[in-house]
């Protein structure tokens, strides 16, 4: 008998939520996120002001943000990041797999 869990969601998305002040706010945000098609679960933390959303398939971030905004809260915009990649020696390095 296999003990592997096949029901475990494989995709997650994290949103930084602004404007929550109490446990009721957390409940409203969680309810809004769980109403989005494909969302398996949503966990909102008031202290960190973050929501972690789990699903079995990739989710559209814009749809999640729209659900939070419709509930009356804001989602902090993603900040661009810059990566420095070392060890590339030719034009093909950007296409190879190790």
Backbone bond lengths (Angstrom), bond angles and torsions (degrees), N, CA, C in turn:
res aa  C-N    CA-C-N  psi(-1)  N-CA   C-N-CA  omega(-1)  CA-C   N-CA-C  phi
1 X - - - 1.445 - - 1.525 108.27 -
2 X 1.308 117.71 130.64 1.456 123.12 -179.28 1.523 110.48 -80.04
3 X 1.330 115.48 137.77 1.457 120.00 177.26 1.525 111.12 -101.51
4 X 1.321 116.60 3.64 1.463 120.86 -179.71 1.520 110.02 -67.77
5 X 1.319 115.80 132.27 1.464 120.60 179.01 1.523 109.14 -88.66
6 X 1.320 116.19 117.56 1.455 120.15 -179.69 1.528 111.37 -94.32
7 X 1.344 117.39 -9.64 1.461 120.59 -178.59 1.520 112.86 -89.71
8 X 1.320 117.61 -2.13 1.457 120.42 -178.38 1.522 110.40 -71.12
9 X 1.338 116.89 125.23 1.472 119.29 177.07 1.520 111.07 -60.94
10 X 1.325 116.79 141.24 1.466 121.69 -176.26 1.525 112.80 -105.58
11 X 1.305 117.72 -8.56 1.456 121.41 -178.03 1.523 109.40 -119.98
12 X 1.324 115.19 143.47 1.456 118.90 175.25 1.529 109.62 -141.78
13 X 1.286 114.16 154.67 1.469 121.80 178.52 1.521 106.27 -137.84
14 X 1.319 117.15 138.33 1.459 121.70 178.22 1.520 109.10 -116.05
15 X 1.320 115.25 131.92 1.461 121.67 177.71 1.519 108.91 -121.54
16 X 1.318 116.48 140.66 1.458 121.23 173.56 1.521 107.27 -95.46
17 X 1.333 115.78 117.39 1.455 122.39 -173.27 1.526 109.68 -100.71
18 X 1.317 116.82 134.64 1.467 122.20 177.51 1.517 109.80 -114.15
19 X 1.330 116.02 142.84 1.457 120.52 174.64 1.514 115.32 103.35
20 X 1.323 118.96 -1.71 1.463 120.36 178.32 1.530 109.09 -81.06
21 X 1.331 116.19 136.79 1.461 120.27 -179.35 1.522 114.08 -126.22
22 X 1.333 118.06 -11.41 1.471 119.63 -176.13 1.528 111.04 -156.24
23 X 1.326 115.29 178.76 1.460 121.05 -179.39 1.531 111.88 -64.68
24 X 1.314 116.98 -30.14 1.470 119.45 177.65 1.521 110.97 -65.54
25 X 1.340 116.01 -37.31 1.467 120.45 176.38 1.531 109.68 -61.04
26 X 1.316 115.78 -44.53 1.469 121.00 179.32 1.520 109.49 -57.75
27 X 1.320 116.61 -46.42 1.465 121.01 179.80 1.518 112.57 -60.99
28 X 1.330 117.11 -40.69 1.473 120.34 179.52 1.528 111.27 -65.88
29 X 1.337 116.22 -41.59 1.470 119.40 -179.97 1.524 109.83 -66.72
30 X 1.339 117.15 -45.08 1.469 119.91 178.91 1.523 110.92 -59.65
31 X 1.314 117.10 -44.39 1.473 121.16 179.54 1.523 110.67 -61.13
32 X 1.334 116.35 -43.38 1.469 120.37 179.84 1.521 110.83 -62.46
33 X 1.325 116.87 -44.03 1.464 120.15 -178.86 1.526 111.82 -68.12
34 X 1.337 117.05 -39.49 1.463 120.58 179.85 1.523 112.50 -67.32
35 X 1.343 116.50 -19.41 1.467 119.64 179.41 1.532 112.14 -79.19
36 X 1.331 117.47 -11.26 1.465 121.19 179.27 1.522 108.76 -75.25
37 X 1.323 115.80 131.01 1.461 121.03 -179.45 1.528 110.91 -57.60
38 X 1.330 115.88 130.97 1.462 121.71 178.01 1.514 114.07 98.25
39 X 1.330 117.72 -17.38 1.467 120.61 -179.89 1.527 109.33 -74.20
40 X 1.324 115.81 124.80 1.464 121.01 177.84 1.527 110.41 -86.96
41 X 1.329 116.60 -41.83 1.459 120.75 177.84 1.519 109.41 -157.24
42 X 1.325 114.83 158.99 1.467 121.43 178.12 1.519 107.25 -142.10
43 X 1.327 115.93 131.23 1.457 121.90 179.42 1.521 108.24 -123.53
44 X 1.329 115.31 121.38 1.461 121.12 -177.68 1.522 108.44 -112.67
45 X 1.333 116.07 133.53 1.448 122.34 179.88 1.523 108.34 -114.32
46 X 1.327 116.50 117.45 1.461 121.67 -178.02 1.527 111.28 -66.10
47 X 1.334 117.31 -40.90 1.463 121.18 -176.61 1.521 112.67 -65.08
48 X 1.330 117.20 -40.82 1.463 120.60 -178.84 1.520 112.19 -92.36
49 X 1.331 116.11 -10.01 1.458 123.26 -177.48 1.527 111.75 56.73
50 X 1.328 115.52 41.55 1.466 120.49 -179.89 1.518 110.72 -127.09
51 X 1.324 113.70 147.93 1.455 121.34 174.08 1.523 107.19 -119.90
52 X 1.327 116.35 131.87 1.456 121.41 175.05 1.516 106.69 -114.06
53 X 1.335 115.22 123.68 1.455 122.00 -175.52 1.520 108.19 -114.12
54 X 1.333 116.84 132.90 1.464 122.25 -178.26 1.528 110.62 -115.79
55 X 1.341 115.04 144.44 1.466 120.44 179.92 1.522 110.16 -154.01
56 X 1.322 115.60 164.64 1.462 122.02 176.70 1.520 111.87 -88.10
57 X 1.318 116.96 -10.32 1.464 121.73 179.72 1.524 107.58 -137.96
58 X 1.320 117.44 161.49 1.470 119.11 177.67 1.533 110.27 -59.96
59 X 1.322 115.17 142.60 1.463 120.70 179.53 1.522 110.10 -109.24
60 X 1.311 115.66 151.83 1.452 121.10 176.83 1.529 108.43 -82.57
61 X 1.329 116.61 113.32 1.467 121.93 -177.52 1.531 111.37 -57.08
62 X 1.327 117.04 -39.70 1.461 120.65 -179.14 1.531 111.36 -61.99
63 X 1.303 117.54 -36.92 1.470 121.45 178.48 1.518 110.31 -66.79
64 X 1.332 117.14 -40.24 1.462 120.85 178.02 1.533 110.21 -64.31
65 X 1.313 116.15 -44.21 1.469 120.98 179.91 1.526 110.28 -62.00
66 X 1.327 116.26 -42.46 1.460 121.01 179.36 1.529 111.10 -60.61
67 X 1.335 116.61 -38.94 1.467 120.54 179.38 1.533 110.62 -65.57
68 X 1.328 116.70 -41.56 1.468 120.76 178.78 1.525 110.17 -65.31
69 X 1.314 116.47 -44.12 1.470 120.75 -179.80 1.526 111.39 -64.62
70 X 1.320 116.80 -37.44 1.468 120.99 178.41 1.538 110.39 -64.32
71 X 1.343 115.76 -29.43 1.465 120.56 178.13 1.531 111.61 -79.34
72 X 1.341 116.88 -6.78 1.452 120.11 175.29 1.520 116.40 103.29
73 X 1.322 116.81 15.90 1.465 121.06 -177.89 1.517 109.75 -124.49
74 X 1.318 116.09 166.65 1.453 120.89 -179.25 1.515 110.16 -113.04
75 X 1.325 115.41 152.19 1.459 122.10 176.29 1.522 107.24 -112.60
76 X 1.335 114.87 127.61 1.462 119.44 179.52 1.525 109.62 -66.37
77 X 1.315 115.61 135.17 1.466 121.04 -179.71 1.522 110.83 -66.82
78 X 1.319 115.37 147.42 1.461 120.31 175.98 1.522 109.48 -69.06
79 X 1.298 115.73 136.96 1.450 120.69 176.17 1.530 108.15 -93.06
80 X 1.328 117.73 135.47 1.464 119.18 178.41 1.529 110.38 -65.04
81 X 1.328 115.43 146.51 1.454 120.04 176.81 1.518 109.35 -119.32
82 X 1.304 115.92 150.95 1.458 121.41 179.05 1.520 107.80 -117.22
83 X 1.315 116.25 128.99 1.460 121.86 -179.47 1.518 110.09 -111.23
84 X 1.321 115.67 139.21 1.449 121.16 173.19 1.520 106.88 -104.33
85 X 1.315 116.63 121.07 1.464 121.35 -177.74 1.515 108.53 -110.85
86 X 1.316 115.08 125.04 1.458 120.52 -179.22 1.525 110.01 -109.53
87 X 1.324 115.76 158.86 1.460 120.94 173.83 1.513 114.97 92.89
88 X 1.315 118.41 2.38 1.461 120.75 177.95 1.524 107.68 -85.02
89 X 1.320 115.76 130.63 1.466 118.68 -174.48 1.523 114.33 -117.60
90 X 1.339 118.01 -6.93 1.465 119.50 -179.50 1.530 109.42 -155.14
91 X 1.313 116.24 172.92 1.454 121.94 -178.60 1.542 112.25 -64.23
92 X 1.318 116.80 -27.13 1.452 120.83 -178.72 1.530 113.02 -75.59
93 X 1.335 117.38 -17.45 1.461 120.51 -177.47 1.526 112.69 -58.45
94 X 1.277 118.13 -28.76 1.447 120.74 179.51 1.512 113.12 -71.15
95 X 1.316 117.79 -9.42 1.464 122.03 -176.93 1.521 113.86 -118.05
96 X 1.315 118.30 -2.96 1.473 117.88 -176.26 1.523 111.43 -91.82
97 X 1.268 114.22 160.65 1.462 121.54 176.92 1.519 108.01 -117.35
98 X 1.297 115.47 142.10 1.468 119.46 177.32 1.488 110.38 -109.22
